[in-house]
């Protein structure tokens, strides 16, 4: 079995004329061809994707909730030192007091609480066996894309404008990336009805090397962090 085939393993198609066959496919984890489904068929994601959404959502929710508590404590007592303020570089307090920490006029972690709660519910619903329509997956894709863009903007701000890192924020970064990546692969593989041949080939290649892409993504961020604060790391 090729790497690309292993990615699609576990995707079933529900809502077709033969629902029983679809259920058998889902149970056995039989691979599908990865082509876009039509208006009546719905691709069922593998259970590991549902588990990823649940665990990622809960982890992000916990980090966002903790950040919110720390932020409120800092508002009540400006002299308060957050539990995640460890040194001049790993300092939540330095990040929380910047304009970037309240982009929409309220603490950013409140967005995280809402967003990761939704991700957790989505994963739970999928684990329960729910079959979601194509339009719902497109809405989900829009949400995780906005979340990923916002997270990467915050990464840039932390590294090159604020000059400090928030450990709890980095937990959110680490969670958001795989949630976005694997949701996107599922959407592109199973919920895009029409696409040119070259696009389908690119998606299959990305799916075939999904782990490599994710690892490179993480490594790039680590390299940027090490490079940006190299003088501090080498002074320890």
PLY file of the C-alpha trace (Angstrom):
ply
format ascii 1.0
element vertex 236
property float x
property float y
property float z
element edge 235
property int vertex1
property int vertex2
end_header
0.00 0.00 0.00
1.38 3.40 -0.92
1.76 6.26 1.54
-1.02 8.15 -0.21
-3.30 5.14 0.06
-2.58 4.83 3.77
-3.76 8.44 4.24
-7.11 7.68 2.66
-7.50 4.45 4.59
-10.44 4.74 6.95
-12.40 7.20 4.79
-15.76 5.76 3.93
-18.56 7.18 1.82
-21.97 7.50 3.42
-25.29 8.60 2.06
-24.97 6.60 -1.17
-27.60 4.27 -2.55
-26.12 1.37 -0.62
-25.75 2.59 2.96
-25.01 -0.89 4.23
-22.00 -1.22 1.96
-20.82 2.19 3.09
-21.11 1.16 6.72
-19.12 -2.00 5.99
-16.47 0.10 4.29
-16.23 2.38 7.31
-15.99 -0.56 9.67
-13.29 -2.28 7.69
-11.33 0.92 7.06
-11.23 0.32 3.31
-9.48 3.05 1.36
-11.37 5.19 -1.11
-9.92 6.72 -4.24
-9.68 10.23 -2.84
-11.84 11.83 -5.53
-14.37 14.49 -4.63
-17.74 13.18 -3.56
-20.92 14.15 -5.35
-23.89 15.98 -3.92
-25.41 12.89 -2.29
-22.32 11.17 -0.94
-20.46 12.30 2.14
-16.92 11.27 3.03
-16.59 9.87 6.53
-13.22 10.78 8.08
-11.14 8.12 9.84
-11.53 7.80 13.60
-7.96 8.93 14.20
-8.87 12.32 12.71
-11.80 12.55 15.12
-9.46 11.67 18.00
-7.00 14.30 16.80
-9.75 16.92 16.90
-10.84 15.84 20.38
-7.36 15.72 21.92
-6.19 18.82 20.07
-9.34 20.69 20.99
-9.10 19.77 24.67
-5.40 20.66 24.82
-5.96 24.00 23.13
-9.01 24.66 25.31
-7.01 24.02 28.48
-4.19 26.31 27.32
-6.61 29.07 26.31
-8.53 28.76 29.58
-5.33 28.95 31.62
-4.20 32.01 29.67
-7.54 33.68 30.32
-7.24 33.10 34.07
-3.69 34.44 34.05
-4.76 37.48 32.06
-7.59 38.33 34.46
-5.22 37.89 37.41
-2.81 40.32 35.77
-5.62 42.82 35.20
-6.57 42.66 38.88
-2.98 42.97 40.07
-0.47 44.54 37.64
2.36 43.25 39.84
1.21 39.65 39.43
3.71 37.29 37.81
2.00 34.71 35.59
2.95 31.08 36.12
4.27 30.94 32.56
6.69 33.83 33.02
9.91 31.87 33.43
12.67 34.11 32.10
13.09 37.17 29.83
12.30 35.10 26.73
9.66 32.69 28.05
7.43 35.36 29.52
3.65 35.31 29.25
3.42 38.57 31.16
5.41 40.40 28.50
3.10 39.07 25.80
-0.20 39.58 27.63
0.30 43.31 28.10
0.83 44.07 24.40
-1.81 45.31 21.93
-1.36 42.09 19.96
-2.80 40.19 22.93
-6.16 41.93 22.45
-6.54 42.21 18.69
-10.33 42.53 18.81
-10.56 44.53 22.02
-10.69 41.55 24.39
-8.10 38.92 25.39
-7.20 36.63 22.50
-7.56 33.49 24.67
-11.33 34.02 24.70
-11.26 33.32 20.97
-9.26 30.20 21.72
-11.81 29.00 24.26
-14.63 29.35 21.74
-12.66 27.90 18.84
-11.16 24.91 20.62
-14.46 24.12 22.31
-15.99 23.90 18.83
-13.14 21.66 17.64
-13.63 19.36 20.65
-17.37 19.11 20.01
-16.72 18.38 16.34
-14.35 15.54 17.17
-16.79 14.12 19.71
-19.64 14.22 17.20
-17.50 12.40 14.64
-16.53 9.75 17.20
-20.23 9.24 17.89
-20.66 8.31 14.24
-22.25 11.47 12.88
-22.01 12.01 9.13
-21.52 15.68 8.31
-22.52 17.19 4.96
-20.07 18.77 2.56
-21.14 22.35 3.35
-20.44 21.75 7.04
-16.90 20.62 6.30
-16.37 23.73 4.18
-17.48 25.89 7.13
-15.12 23.95 9.40
-12.33 24.47 6.88
-12.94 28.21 6.86
-12.79 28.28 10.65
-9.56 26.31 11.03
-7.97 28.32 8.22
-8.75 31.60 9.98
-7.40 30.10 13.19
-4.18 28.99 11.51
-3.64 32.38 9.87
-4.20 34.13 13.19
-1.82 31.79 15.01
0.94 32.33 12.46
0.44 36.09 12.67
0.87 35.80 16.44
4.01 33.71 15.93
5.48 36.49 13.78
4.47 39.13 16.33
6.00 37.16 19.21
9.30 36.62 17.43
9.85 39.92 15.68
7.73 42.55 17.43
7.17 41.54 21.05
10.50 39.71 21.45
9.08 37.23 23.95
7.43 33.82 23.94
4.38 32.70 25.86
4.63 28.97 26.73
0.86 28.49 26.86
0.56 30.30 23.54
3.09 27.91 22.06
0.89 25.01 23.17
-1.89 26.61 21.12
0.50 26.94 18.16
1.49 23.28 18.42
-2.14 22.16 18.51
-3.51 24.45 15.81
-1.05 23.32 13.15
-2.04 19.62 12.98
-5.73 20.45 13.41
-5.51 22.76 10.40
-3.27 20.48 8.36
-5.26 17.27 8.65
-8.65 18.97 8.40
-7.41 20.64 5.22
-6.17 17.35 3.76
-9.54 15.75 4.47
-11.43 18.67 2.92
-9.26 18.88 -0.19
-9.31 15.13 -0.72
-13.00 14.49 -0.20
-15.05 17.69 -0.37
-13.81 19.59 -3.42
-16.16 18.61 -6.22
-14.21 19.86 -9.20
-10.47 20.41 -9.51
-7.91 20.20 -12.33
-5.72 17.14 -12.62
-2.60 18.96 -11.44
-4.42 20.07 -8.29
-5.54 16.54 -7.46
-1.98 15.36 -8.01
-0.64 18.02 -5.66
-3.17 17.07 -2.99
-2.30 13.37 -3.31
1.38 14.20 -2.98
0.75 16.33 0.12
-1.39 13.56 1.62
1.26 10.99 0.81
3.89 12.94 2.74
1.62 14.44 5.39
3.94 13.46 8.24
6.98 14.91 6.50
5.19 18.19 5.87
4.02 18.42 9.48
7.49 17.65 10.82
9.10 20.24 8.54
6.48 22.77 9.64
7.35 22.27 13.30
11.08 22.28 12.61
10.84 25.57 10.74
9.17 27.24 13.72
11.74 25.77 16.11
14.58 27.03 13.91
13.04 30.51 13.80
12.73 30.54 17.60
16.31 29.35 18.12
17.65 31.85 15.59
15.66 34.78 16.97
16.78 34.27 20.56
20.16 32.72 19.86
22.08 35.28 21.91
19.95 34.55 24.95
20.17 30.76 24.58
23.95 30.87 24.24
24.27 33.09 27.31
22.69 30.54 29.63
0 1
1 2
2 3
3 4
4 5
5 6
6 7
7 8
8 9
9 10
10 11
11 12
12 13
13 14
14 15
15 16
16 17
17 18
18 19
19 20
20 21
21 22
22 23
23 24
24 25
25 26
26 27
27 28
28 29
29 30
30 31
31 32
32 33
33 34
34 35
35 36
36 37
37 38
38 39
39 40
40 41
41 42
42 43
43 44
44 45
45 46
46 47
47 48
48 49
49 50
50 51
51 52
52 53
53 54
54 55
55 56
56 57
57 58
58 59
59 60
60 61
61 62
62 63
63 64
64 65
65 66
66 67
67 68
68 69
69 70
70 71
71 72
72 73
73 74
74 75
75 76
76 77
77 78
78 79
79 80
80 81
81 82
82 83
83 84
84 85
85 86
86 87
87 88
88 89
89 90
90 91
91 92
92 93
93 94
94 95
95 96
96 97
97 98
98 99
99 100
100 101
101 102
102 103
103 104
104 105
105 106
106 107
107 108
108 109
109 110
110 111
111 112
112 113
113 114
114 115
115 116
116 117
117 118
118 119
119 120
120 121
121 122
122 123
123 124
124 125
125 126
126 127
127 128
128 129
129 130
130 131
131 132
132 133
133 134
134 135
135 136
136 137
137 138
138 139
139 140
140 141
141 142
142 143
143 144
144 145
145 146
146 147
147 148
148 149
149 150
150 151
151 152
152 153
153 154
154 155
155 156
156 157
157 158
158 159
159 160
160 161
161 162
162 163
163 164
164 165
165 166
166 167
167 168
168 169
169 170
170 171
171 172
172 173
173 174
174 175
175 176
176 177
177 178
178 179
179 180
180 181
181 182
182 183
183 184
184 185
185 186
186 187
187 188
188 189
189 190
190 191
191 192
192 193
193 194
194 195
195 196
196 197
197 198
198 199
199 200
200 201
201 202
202 203
203 204
204 205
205 206
206 207
207 208
208 209
209 210
210 211
211 212
212 213
213 214
214 215
215 216
216 217
217 218
218 219
219 220
220 221
221 222
222 223
223 224
224 225
225 226
226 227
227 228
228 229
229 230
230 231
231 232
232 233
233 234
234 235
